[in-house]
Amino acid sequence: MTTVRLSIKSIAWVLGISMIVSSLMGVFVTYLAADEEFNEVLEDDLKQNAELLNAMIVATQATPQELQAFLEEHIRKDDEDTIWVTVYHPESGWQVSNFDHQRPLEERGSDSLEGEFKGYGWHGYQYDEDGLVVQMFRRDDLTNDIIGDIAEEITAPTLLGSAISLLLLVLLVRLIAKPLTALSKELQQRRGDDLSPLASTSHNREIQTLTDNLNRLMAEVDQVLTRERQFANDVAHELRTPLTTIKLELSCPDPDIQAITSETERVNRIVEQLLTLARLDQHHWLQRFDKVLLEARLNSIADKFQRRFDAQNIQLSIQTEAVNVKGDGTLLQVLIENLLNNILRHSETADRVNIELTPQQLVIEDNGVGVSPELLNNLHRSTNRLDSKGEGLGLGVTICQRIAAIHGATLRFEAAQPGLRVILSFS
């Protein structure tokens, strides 16, 4: 099946031609209707006048001479309202007319008539009553002139209105087609990696809306591509060290199986975090939000981590209040567990961790060595690391920050002197 593609100009031409054709057809139909109605009116007028003249003659008992004088005085015969009147009295054989003629009466009865007289065609009506036959005619050419005047009065404003509409249509098409053409040319000149906003100078609201939506779409695509590139960088950065270690160990004559196992487990944890990070880029979490009793969730996590803290001789202290937040319980659990895992991995000198939960914020603080001011200022970047041997801190922090952003919260890091303080503030 062939698809027909029409430009706006082509559509405008079709609309313009359709408009003119429909206007002309409307004028033609109106003319036919007006002609029919006008002829009916004229015929009724002649019929009524013939009946009236017949009644007047009978009532006044007018003689042929009186009737002749009346017709010559009162019936016009030299302008657009020319009327030809003839009165017959069949019994006495006389006839009277406002025109000089001796045309015989062809037949009796009341009916419409047509005839030729003085080189013109005539239409009229014959009224036969009380022994008198009254014929009244109008000239066809005068009637046609009147109908032509009516048609002109109908046609002129219609055609003028069509011309104005066609002009407005042309201006409208130019108003729409020009910015659309400019927008199309700009898009054709773009490279695939150019997602900068489109310029728009159009005052047309629909064109501006289209441009704004395209810019919004390109901005979202740019964000998606940026996240994809960042995700690729995270994968490369986080997996480089453990994979290098495994490769070196396997190349040795006597590989360290324990080191390989440890690095493999590390790769597994990194992959899990990367998958979590990838899932966070999807915009489906808001649909799953519900009320989360954060106090109960936090106590459950603390019980789960208590043995690991005891194994590293770290005292875990918890102070909580009843807090309900709107969000996803699984994501909030991932956030808190990531923060606690980072403390366990990077706070070798810490012997105390305090957790405090209030309706406004969650604070996790340790008394370890903390981090350098430079790293503290750039801790939001996923490429930062606490040391060259440990597992990267940046990936876990990135996950925590994105979970916080999804929930409309903020995550910040402060020096606790000694140690590190992590603050999750709820909006």
Secondary structure in CASP SS format (residue, H / E / C, confidence):
PFRMAT SS
TARGET T0000
AUTHOR 0000-0000-0000
METHOD secondary structure of the structure
MODEL  1
M C 1.00
T C 1.00
T C 1.00
V C 1.00
R C 1.00
L C 1.00
S C 1.00
I H 1.00
K H 1.00
S H 1.00
I H 1.00
A H 1.00
W H 1.00
V H 1.00
L H 1.00
G H 1.00
I H 1.00
S H 1.00
M H 1.00
I H 1.00
V H 1.00
S H 1.00
S H 1.00
L H 1.00
M H 1.00
G H 1.00
V H 1.00
F H 1.00
V H 1.00
T H 1.00
Y H 1.00
L H 1.00
A H 1.00
A H 1.00
D H 1.00
E H 1.00
E H 1.00
F H 1.00
N H 1.00
E H 1.00
V H 1.00
L H 1.00
E H 1.00
D H 1.00
D H 1.00
L H 1.00
K H 1.00
Q H 1.00
N H 1.00
A H 1.00
E H 1.00
L H 1.00
L H 1.00
N H 1.00
A H 1.00
M H 1.00
I H 1.00
V H 1.00
A H 1.00
T H 1.00
Q C 1.00
A C 1.00
T C 1.00
P H 1.00
Q H 1.00
E H 1.00
L H 1.00
Q H 1.00
A H 1.00
F H 1.00
L H 1.00
E H 1.00
E H 1.00
H H 1.00
I C 1.00
R C 1.00
K C 1.00
D C 1.00
D C 1.00
E C 1.00
D C 1.00
T C 1.00
I E 1.00
W E 1.00
V E 1.00
T E 1.00
V E 1.00
Y E 1.00
H E 1.00
P C 1.00
E C 1.00
S C 1.00
G C 1.00
W E 1.00
Q E 1.00
V E 1.00
S E 1.00
N C 1.00
F C 1.00
D C 1.00
H C 1.00
Q C 1.00
R C 1.00
P C 1.00
L C 1.00
E C 1.00
E C 1.00
R C 1.00
G C 1.00
S C 1.00
D E 1.00
S E 1.00
L E 1.00
E E 1.00
G E 1.00
E E 1.00
F E 1.00
K C 1.00
G C 1.00
Y E 1.00
G E 1.00
W E 1.00
H E 1.00
G E 1.00
Y E 1.00
Q E 1.00
Y E 1.00
D E 1.00
E E 1.00
D C 1.00
G C 1.00
L E 1.00
V E 1.00
V E 1.00
Q E 1.00
M E 1.00
F E 1.00
R E 1.00
R E 1.00
D H 1.00
D H 1.00
L H 1.00
T H 1.00
N H 1.00
D H 1.00
I H 1.00
I H 1.00
G H 1.00
D H 1.00
I H 1.00
A H 1.00
E H 1.00
E H 1.00
I H 1.00
T H 1.00
A H 1.00
P H 1.00
T H 1.00
L H 1.00
L H 1.00
G H 1.00
S H 1.00
A H 1.00
I H 1.00
S H 1.00
L H 1.00
L H 1.00
L H 1.00
L H 1.00
V H 1.00
L H 1.00
L H 1.00
V H 1.00
R H 1.00
L H 1.00
I H 1.00
A H 1.00
K H 1.00
P H 1.00
L H 1.00
T H 1.00
A H 1.00
L H 1.00
S H 1.00
K H 1.00
E H 1.00
L H 1.00
Q H 1.00
Q H 1.00
R C 1.00
R C 1.00
G C 1.00
D C 1.00
D C 1.00
L C 1.00
S C 1.00
P C 1.00
L C 1.00
A C 1.00
S C 1.00
T C 1.00
S C 1.00
H C 1.00
N C 1.00
R H 1.00
E H 1.00
I H 1.00
Q H 1.00
T H 1.00
L H 1.00
T H 1.00
D H 1.00
N H 1.00
L H 1.00
N H 1.00
R H 1.00
L H 1.00
M H 1.00
A H 1.00
E H 1.00
V H 1.00
D H 1.00
Q H 1.00
V H 1.00
L H 1.00
T H 1.00
R H 1.00
E H 1.00
R H 1.00
Q H 1.00
F H 1.00
A H 1.00
N H 1.00
D H 1.00
V H 1.00
A H 1.00
H H 1.00
E H 1.00
L H 1.00
R H 1.00
T H 1.00
P H 1.00
L H 1.00
T H 1.00
T H 1.00
I H 1.00
K H 1.00
L H 1.00
E H 1.00
L H 1.00
S H 1.00
C C 1.00
P C 1.00
D C 1.00
P C 1.00
D C 1.00
I H 1.00
Q H 1.00
A H 1.00
I H 1.00
T H 1.00
S H 1.00
E H 1.00
T H 1.00
E H 1.00
R H 1.00
V H 1.00
N H 1.00
R H 1.00
I H 1.00
V H 1.00
E H 1.00
Q H 1.00
L H 1.00
L H 1.00
T H 1.00
L H 1.00
A H 1.00
R H 1.00
L H 1.00
D C 1.00
Q C 1.00
H C 1.00
H C 1.00
W H 1.00
L H 1.00
Q H 1.00
R H 1.00
F C 1.00
D E 1.00
K E 1.00
V E 1.00
L E 1.00
L H 1.00
E H 1.00
A H 1.00
R H 1.00
L H 1.00
N H 1.00
S H 1.00
I H 1.00
A H 1.00
D H 1.00
K H 1.00
F H 1.00
Q H 1.00
R H 1.00
R H 1.00
F H 1.00
D H 1.00
A H 1.00
Q C 1.00
N C 1.00
I C 1.00
Q E 1.00
L E 1.00
S E 1.00
I E 1.00
Q E 1.00
T E 1.00
E C 1.00
A C 1.00
V C 1.00
N E 1.00
V E 1.00
K E 1.00
G E 1.00
D C 1.00
G H 1.00
T H 1.00
L H 1.00
L H 1.00
Q H 1.00
V H 1.00
L H 1.00
I H 1.00
E H 1.00
N H 1.00
L H 1.00
L H 1.00
N H 1.00
N H 1.00
I H 1.00
L H 1.00
R H 1.00
H H 1.00
S C 1.00
E C 1.00
T C 1.00
A C 1.00
D C 1.00
R E 1.00
V E 1.00
N E 1.00
I E 1.00
E E 1.00
L E 1.00
T C 1.00
P C 1.00
Q C 1.00
Q E 1.00
L E 1.00
V E 1.00
I E 1.00
E E 1.00
D E 1.00
N C 1.00
G C 1.00
V C 1.00
G C 1.00
V C 1.00
S C 1.00
P H 1.00
E H 1.00
L H 1.00
L H 1.00
N H 1.00
N C 1.00
L C 1.00
H C 1.00
R C 1.00
S C 1.00
T C 1.00
N C 1.00
R C 1.00
L C 1.00
D C 1.00
S C 1.00
K C 1.00
G C 1.00
E C 1.00
G C 1.00
L C 1.00
G H 1.00
L H 1.00
G H 1.00
V H 1.00
T H 1.00
I H 1.00
C H 1.00
Q H 1.00
R H 1.00
I H 1.00
A H 1.00
A H 1.00
I H 1.00
H C 1.00
G C 1.00
A C 1.00
T E 1.00
L E 1.00
R E 1.00
F E 1.00
E E 1.00
A E 1.00
A C 1.00
Q C 1.00
P C 1.00
G C 1.00
L E 1.00
R E 1.00
V E 1.00
I E 1.00
L E 1.00
S E 1.00
F C 1.00
S C 1.00
END
